[in-house]
């Protein structure tokens, strides 16, 4: 009798153990499936990250090319007799992207405009780059320039005046230019003159156009 009871107890424990083993096996199988799924997700995420990096690089390069085209166009309008192009070189290193601006003359990279050209080209490039930044950042489309084109050679003043008007009209931009160079005002929509007894005493603003 005692032996039968013990046998029953052992069999019961065996059944319990089998049930526990099956539960553990099921949990183990589920965990393996989850691990396999997570590995798949990690691979997908890695691919997505690489894709986004690629798209980001493409977006940066695309925007850089647009900047190049606009500044190059401005240089051709302002200095039609010179073969000038604007180049933005994208540099990648240590997980970062940098951009260096170069000016190309007669098909050759001459270098940075500030170091290799006179004030005329530097001023025009600087104006166009500021314009691009304001438009890209969706800032208020108003730019105030105080004698900013003083360095422009007088023989290019009329071309620069035409460029200023064209950029304002194309980009829906308002430009307030303070200057003593009357040629720069040739293509202005409106012209105002400060009148007074001296430079320090301008008591009246007169509209002349």
HELIX and SHEET records of a PDB file:
HELIX    1   1 UNK A    2  UNK A   78  1                                  77    
HELIX    2   2 UNK A  113  UNK A  116  1                                   4    
HELIX    3   3 UNK A  119  UNK A  136  1                                  18    
HELIX    4   4 UNK A  154  UNK A  156  5                                   3    
HELIX    5   5 UNK A  157  UNK A  170  1                                  14    
HELIX    6   6 UNK A  182  UNK A  185  5                                   4    
SHEET    1   A 3 UNK A  84  UNK A  93  0                                        
SHEET    2   A 3 UNK A  96  UNK A 105 -1                                        
SHEET    3   A 3 UNK A 108  UNK A 111 -1                                        
SHEET    1   B 2 UNK A 142  UNK A 146  0                                        
SHEET    2   B 2 UNK A 174  UNK A 178  1                                        
SHEET    1   C 2 UNK A 192  UNK A 198  0                                        
SHEET    2   C 2 UNK A 201  UNK A 207 -1                                        
END                                                                             
